[in-house]
Amino acid sequence: MPVKVQKWGSSLALRIPAQFVDEMGIREGTLVELSVSKDCLVATPAHLQTLRLKDLLAKVTKANIHPEVDLQ
């Protein structure tokens, strides 16, 4: 399906036809990852990583921890 590239501010934009929107289950505000594969522009829904405090704290080491700061 041919789609026209149009100017949007200083960038270029494509309109996603409703048929593709419905098929992919995306809506306004959906984040997508853009990539190039074999000379094709590919847009896939972005999967946001769920961060857990336990995993973040596991990355704290003596080398990257900062000292306490007194704000009084």
Secondary structure by P-SEA (a helix, b strand, c coil): cbbbbbbcccbbbbbbcaaaaaaacccccbbbbbbbcccbbbbcccbbbbbbaaaaaaaccccccccccccc
